[in-house]
Amino acid sequence: MRHAPIDPELFVANRRRLAQRLPPRSLALVTANDIFPTNADGTLRIVPNSDLFYLTGVEQEESVLLLFPDADDERQREILFLRETSELIAIWEGHKLTAEEARARTGIRRIEWLSQLPSQLHRLICEADHVFLNANEHKRADIVVETREARFARDLRARYPLHDFRRLAPLMHQLRAVKSPTEVALLQQACDLTRRGFERVCRFVKPGVNEVEVEAEFAHEFIRGRGGFAYNPIIASGANACVLHYLDNDQPCRDGELLLLDVGASYANYNADMTRTIPVNGRFTRRQKQVYDAVLRVLRSQIAGLTPGRRLRDWQETSEEAVARECVDLGLLKTKDLKVKPEDPMKKPVKRFYMHGCGHPLGLDVHDVGITTEPIQEGWVMTVEPAIYIREERLAVRLENDVLIRSGGNVDLMGDIPIETGDIEALMARRKKG
């Protein structure tokens, strides 16, 4: 665990909130993610299951959480099953959680080794009327490999075919969408770490540096801050910035071009998501500044437009209308284009220059879970990321901040990260004096 310890009351409160949403006599099970293989005998570092972490703070492989709020014996209402360690495991893999450490981290009193799961589960599942199992139900998930969750569910259904199995994901999405003060503080730490990385990069970038060198500067700051990358960073210079998911990060940054930085830090599994666009030589050209200021105006209007009770689809449409008006002023569209209403929304004239969504939920996942078909709620954290891409000019500007939605006024978690053209130029000028 690289990050500082988290108050276990966060996880105690999260489990309590889930228990309140379960029907009477319901048993819920949440498992850890798989450790995925690479080539030969290699494996990837485990990515903690977001729901398991949300409920326990545990990041260890093979862990299983069992919740049965109505169990007659209160000792059986919360049980965490962990992989039992050994001298061999300690030598080859390192330290694993002890029962005492798990209690301190999670606030769960009863800790058992994984070998006890079959017998304990059989006893309790026979008392339950409903069994809630988890799965990745993110709308954009592309699941091509059977997951640990899927194998676990398949095995239980085979062993207990007459039980009433239900979906846990909708309940978890509702819970995780609204962030607690502790979660907001962790997200703010990720944003603060992102700011430090960005400021470091602004003092580093100059004509001739390679995109990969810029990525390395972010990595230095993130890892030093006990974090890491929230996602594969996009370091895109010149025309590369017109590729929405550009990941090569291997081209030289040329004098006179813009450099798009879509980079966020992760801290304690909570993620930031930032985009800034900076001039490689430290000074915006007149045209670059025109496009940049247009996107910045849309960003600010869309941050203000994230109000509780509003539908996200209406918010998205407003962002497209705002970008379209800016495109008219930039000479990219004509006034008559603003009136075009094609049956296919993707064929709007503005989509040539702005083809993606204006934002998404953020939290334990970068594209976090949530009920995006419901009205915006206080306590959501959303990214706001308008853009204008002009492929013919090898020019793109995207700006992105992370925003906590409040009924009395939204909180920009990245409000202290330089974004005005003058502030960016001043920050980049410091390198020349060093």
C-alpha positions in Angstrom: 0.0 0.0 0.0 1.8 3.1 -1.2 -0.8 5.6 0.0 -1.3 6.8 3.5 -3.8 4.8 5.7 -7.4 5.6 5.2 -9.8 6.0 8.2 -11.7 2.7 8.2 -14.9 4.6 9.1 -15.2 5.3 5.4 -15.6 1.6 4.6 -17.8 1.0 7.7 -20.1 3.7 6.5 -20.1 2.4 2.9 -21.1 -1.1 4.1 -23.8 0.3 6.3 -25.3 2.3 3.4 -25.3 -0.9 1.2 -26.9 -2.9 4.0 -29.7 -0.3 4.2 -30.5 -0.9 0.5 -30.6 -4.7 0.6 -34.0 -6.3 0.9 -34.7 -8.3 4.1 -32.7 -11.6 4.4 -30.3 -10.8 1.6 -26.7 -12.0 1.4 -24.2 -10.1 -0.8 -20.8 -11.3 -2.0 -18.0 -9.2 -3.6 -14.8 -10.7 -4.8 -11.3 -9.5 -5.7 -10.2 -9.1 -9.3 -8.0 -11.7 -11.1 -4.3 -11.2 -11.5 -4.0 -11.2 -15.3 -1.2 -13.1 -17.2 1.0 -11.4 -19.7 3.6 -13.6 -21.6 5.7 -16.6 -20.5 5.3 -16.7 -16.7 4.6 -12.9 -16.3 1.6 -11.3 -14.7 0.3 -7.8 -14.3 0.1 -6.0 -11.0 -3.3 -6.6 -9.5 -5.9 -3.9 -10.1 -8.1 -3.7 -7.0 -11.8 -4.4 -7.5 -13.4 -1.0 -7.1 -16.5 -2.3 -5.3 -14.4 -4.4 -2.9 -12.1 -1.5 -2.1 -15.1 0.8 -1.7 -16.6 -1.6 0.9 -13.4 -2.7 2.7 -10.2 -0.8 1.6 -8.6 -4.1 0.8 -6.4 -4.4 -2.3 -5.2 -8.0 -1.8 -5.8 -10.8 -4.3 -8.4 -13.6 -3.8 -10.2 -11.6 -1.1 -14.0 -12.1 -0.7 -16.5 -10.0 1.3 -19.7 -11.6 2.6 -22.4 -9.4 4.0 -25.6 -10.8 5.6 -27.1 -7.9 7.6 -30.0 -10.0 8.9 -28.0 -13.0 10.0 -29.2 -14.2 13.4 -25.7 -14.3 14.8 -24.2 -10.8 14.5 -20.7 -12.3 14.0 -21.9 -13.6 10.7 -23.2 -10.3 9.4 -19.8 -9.2 8.0 -17.1 -11.6 7.1 -13.9 -11.0 5.1 -12.1 -14.0 3.7 -8.4 -13.6 2.9 -5.7 -15.7 1.3 -3.8 -17.4 4.0 -0.1 -16.7 3.9 2.9 -19.0 4.5 6.6 -18.8 4.8 6.9 -19.6 1.1 4.5 -16.9 0.1 6.3 -14.4 2.3 9.6 -15.2 0.7 8.4 -15.0 -2.9 5.6 -12.5 -2.8 6.0 -10.6 0.4 3.8 -9.6 3.3 0.0 -10.5 3.2 -2.6 -9.1 5.5 -2.9 -10.6 8.9 -6.3 -10.9 10.6 -5.3 -8.0 13.0 -4.2 -5.8 10.1 -7.4 -6.5 8.1 -9.6 -5.6 11.1 -7.7 -2.3 11.5 -8.0 -1.5 7.8 -11.6 -2.5 7.2 -13.4 -2.2 10.5 -14.7 -5.8 10.0 -14.4 -7.8 13.2 -14.6 -11.3 11.7 -11.7 -12.3 9.4 -11.4 -15.8 8.0 -9.0 -17.6 5.7 -10.3 -18.3 2.2 -10.3 -22.1 2.9 -13.3 -21.5 5.3 -15.4 -19.8 2.6 -17.3 -22.9 1.3 -18.5 -24.1 4.6 -19.3 -20.7 6.0 -21.1 -19.7 2.8 -23.1 -22.9 2.7 -24.4 -22.3 6.2 -25.4 -18.7 5.5 -26.7 -19.0 2.0 -29.3 -21.6 3.1 -30.7 -19.0 5.5 -30.9 -16.2 2.9 -33.9 -15.4 0.7 -31.8 -13.4 -1.8 -28.2 -13.6 -3.0 -26.7 -10.5 -4.5 -23.7 -11.1 -6.8 -21.5 -8.5 -8.5 -20.5 -8.0 -12.1 -19.0 -5.3 -14.2 -22.1 -3.5 -15.6 -20.4 -0.4 -16.8 -22.2 0.5 -20.1 -19.0 0.9 -22.0 -17.3 -2.3 -20.7 -16.1 -4.7 -23.4 -15.7 -8.0 -21.5 -13.9 -10.6 -23.6 -12.3 -12.7 -20.9 -14.3 -14.5 -18.2 -13.7 -12.6 -14.9 -13.3 -13.9 -11.3 -16.7 -12.5 -10.6 -18.3 -14.4 -13.5 -16.6 -17.7 -12.4 -17.7 -17.2 -8.9 -21.3 -16.5 -9.9 -21.4 -19.5 -12.3 -20.2 -21.8 -9.5 -22.7 -20.6 -7.0 -25.6 -20.9 -9.5 -24.5 -24.5 -10.2 -24.3 -25.4 -6.5 -27.5 -23.6 -5.5 -29.8 -23.6 -8.6 -33.0 -22.9 -6.6 -31.8 -19.7 -4.9 -32.9 -16.2 -5.9 -29.8 -14.6 -7.4 -29.9 -10.8 -7.9 -27.6 -8.1 -9.3 -25.5 -6.1 -6.9 -24.2 -3.6 -9.5 -27.2 -1.3 -9.6 -27.0 -0.8 -5.9 -23.3 -0.2 -6.0 -23.7 2.3 -8.8 -26.1 4.4 -6.7 -23.9 4.3 -3.7 -20.6 5.1 -5.5 -22.1 8.0 -7.6 -22.5 10.3 -4.5 -19.1 10.9 -3.0 -18.6 11.3 0.8 -16.4 14.0 2.3 -13.6 11.5 2.8 -13.8 10.4 -0.8 -13.8 14.0 -2.0 -10.6 14.6 0.1 -8.9 11.6 -1.6 -10.0 12.8 -5.0 -8.6 16.2 -4.1 -5.2 14.6 -3.2 -5.2 13.0 -6.7 -5.9 16.4 -8.3 -3.2 18.1 -6.2 -0.7 15.5 -7.3 -1.8 16.1 -10.9 -1.2 19.8 -10.5 2.3 19.2 -9.2 3.0 17.0 -12.3 1.6 19.6 -14.7 3.6 22.4 -13.2 6.8 20.3 -13.4 6.0 19.6 -17.1 5.4 23.2 -17.9 8.9 24.0 -16.6 10.3 21.2 -18.7 8.7 21.4 -22.1 10.6 23.1 -24.9 11.1 22.5 -28.7 12.9 19.3 -29.4 11.8 17.3 -26.3 10.1 14.0 -27.0 6.6 13.2 -25.9 8.0 10.2 -24.0 10.2 12.5 -22.0 7.2 14.6 -21.0 5.4 11.4 -19.8 8.5 10.6 -17.7 8.3 14.0 -16.0 4.7 13.2 -14.9 5.7 9.7 -13.8 8.5 11.1 -11.6 6.1 13.5 -9.8 3.2 11.0 -9.4 5.4 8.1 -8.1 7.3 10.4 -5.8 3.9 11.5 -4.4 3.0 7.8 -3.6 0.6 7.7 -6.5 0.6 6.7 -10.1 -1.1 7.3 -13.5 -4.9 7.0 -13.3 -4.9 5.9 -17.0 -2.5 5.6 -19.9 -1.5 9.2 -20.4 -2.1 11.1 -23.7 1.0 13.3 -24.6 0.1 14.5 -28.0 1.9 17.2 -29.9 0.8 18.9 -33.1 -1.5 16.8 -35.3 -1.3 13.9 -32.8 -3.7 15.9 -30.6 -6.4 15.3 -33.1 -6.3 11.6 -32.3 -8.7 11.3 -29.4 -7.0 8.3 -27.8 -3.4 8.8 -28.9 -1.1 6.7 -26.8 2.1 6.3 -28.7 3.7 9.3 -26.9 6.9 8.9 -29.0 7.2 12.0 -31.3 9.2 15.2 -30.9 7.5 18.3 -29.8 8.1 21.0 -32.4 8.5 24.7 -32.2 5.2 26.5 -32.9 3.0 23.5 -32.1 0.6 22.9 -29.2 1.0 20.0 -26.9 -2.1 18.3 -25.5 -1.7 16.7 -22.1 -4.5 14.4 -21.0 -3.1 13.1 -17.8 -4.3 12.3 -14.3 -2.8 11.0 -11.1 -4.3 8.2 -9.0 -4.0 8.3 -5.3 -5.4 5.6 -3.0 -7.3 4.2 -6.0 -9.1 7.5 -6.5 -8.5 9.1 -9.8 -8.0 12.6 -11.3 -8.6 13.3 -15.0 -7.0 16.5 -16.3 -6.5 17.9 -19.8 -4.4 21.0 -20.6 -3.1 22.2 -23.9 0.2 24.2 -23.8 2.5 25.8 -26.5 5.7 23.9 -27.0 7.8 27.1 -27.2 6.0 28.7 -24.3 4.0 31.3 -26.3 0.6 30.9 -27.9 0.2 32.2 -31.4 -2.8 34.5 -32.1 -4.7 31.6 -33.8 -3.9 29.2 -31.0 -5.0 31.6 -28.4 -8.3 32.2 -30.3 -9.1 28.5 -30.3 -7.9 28.1 -26.7 -10.0 30.9 -25.3 -13.1 29.6 -27.1 -12.7 26.2 -25.5 -12.0 27.8 -22.1 -15.3 29.8 -22.3 -17.2 26.6 -23.0 -15.5 24.8 -20.1 -16.5 27.5 -17.7 -20.1 27.7 -18.9 -20.4 23.9 -18.7 -19.0 23.8 -15.2 -21.7 26.3 -14.1 -24.3 24.2 -16.1 -23.8 21.1 -14.0 -26.7 21.7 -11.7 -28.6 19.2 -9.6 -31.8 18.0 -11.3 -30.6 18.6 -14.8 -30.3 15.7 -17.3 -26.8 14.9 -18.6 -28.1 14.6 -22.1 -29.4 18.2 -22.0 -26.0 19.3 -20.6 -24.2 17.6 -23.4 -26.4 19.2 -26.0 -25.7 22.6 -24.4 -22.0 22.0 -24.8 -22.3 21.1 -28.4 -24.3 24.3 -29.0 -21.7 26.4 -27.2 -18.9 24.9 -29.2 -20.8 25.4 -32.5 -21.2 29.1 -31.7 -17.5 29.4 -31.0 -16.8 27.5 -34.3 -18.7 30.2 -36.2 -16.7 32.9 -34.6 -13.5 31.0 -35.5 -14.5 30.7 -39.1 -15.0 26.9 -38.9 -18.8 26.9 -39.3 -21.3 29.2 -40.8 -24.3 30.6 -39.0 -26.7 28.5 -41.0 -24.9 25.4 -39.7 -26.3 26.2 -36.2 -29.8 25.5 -37.5 -29.1 22.1 -38.9 -30.9 19.4 -36.9 -30.1 16.0 -38.5 -31.9 12.8 -37.4 -28.6 11.3 -36.5 -27.0 13.5 -33.7 -23.5 12.4 -34.8 -24.1 14.2 -38.1 -24.4 17.7 -36.7 -21.9 20.0 -38.4 -20.2 20.7 -35.0 -19.3 17.0 -34.7 -16.5 17.5 -37.2 -14.7 19.6 -34.6 -16.1 18.2 -31.4 -17.1 14.6 -31.5 -17.1 13.3 -27.9 -19.0 13.8 -24.7 -18.4 16.8 -22.5 -17.7 14.7 -19.4 -18.2 11.6 -17.3 -18.5 10.5 -13.6 -15.1 10.2 -11.8 -14.1 8.3 -8.7 -12.6 4.9 -8.1 -12.7 4.4 -11.8 -11.8 7.1 -14.3 -15.0 6.5 -16.2 -16.8 5.9 -12.9 -20.0 4.0 -12.4 -23.2 6.0 -11.8 -26.8 6.3 -12.9 -26.2 8.7 -15.8 -29.8 8.3 -17.1 -31.1 10.0 -13.9 -30.9 13.7 -13.1 -27.6 15.1 -11.8 -27.3 14.8 -8.1 -25.4 16.8 -5.5 -22.3 14.9 -4.5 -21.5 13.6 -7.9 -18.0 14.3 -9.3 -17.9 14.9 -13.0 -15.2 15.7 -15.5 -15.9 18.7 -17.9 -13.8 18.4 -21.1 -14.9 20.4 -24.1 -12.6 20.6 -27.1 -12.1 21.9 -30.7 -10.2 19.7 -33.1 -9.0 21.3 -36.4 -7.3 18.6 -38.4 -6.6 20.8 -41.4 -4.6 23.1 -39.2 -2.9 20.3 -37.2 -4.3 22.0 -34.1 -6.4 20.8 -31.2 -7.4 22.3 -27.9 -9.0 20.2 -25.1 -9.4 21.4 -21.5 -10.6 19.3 -18.6 -11.3 19.9 -15.0 -12.9 17.7 -12.3 -15.9 19.2 -10.5 -17.8 18.3 -7.4 -21.5 19.2 -7.8 -23.1 21.2 -5.0 -26.5 22.8 -4.9 -25.0 26.1 -3.5 -22.3 26.2 -6.2 -20.0 23.6 -7.7 -16.5 23.0 -6.4 -13.7 22.9 -9.1 -11.2 20.4 -7.7 -8.7 21.6 -10.2 -9.4 25.3 -9.7 -5.8 25.9 -8.7 -4.2 24.2 -11.8 -3.1 27.0 -14.2 -5.5 27.3 -17.2 -5.5 30.9 -18.5 -3.1 31.4 -21.4 -1.2 34.1 -19.5 -0.7 31.9 -16.5 0.5 29.0 -18.6 3.0 31.2 -20.4 4.2 32.7 -17.2 4.7 29.2 -15.7 6.6 28.0 -18.8 8.8 31.1 -18.8 10.2 30.1 -15.4 12.2 27.4 -17.1 14.0 29.9 -19.2 15.2 31.8 -16.1 16.3 28.6 -14.4 
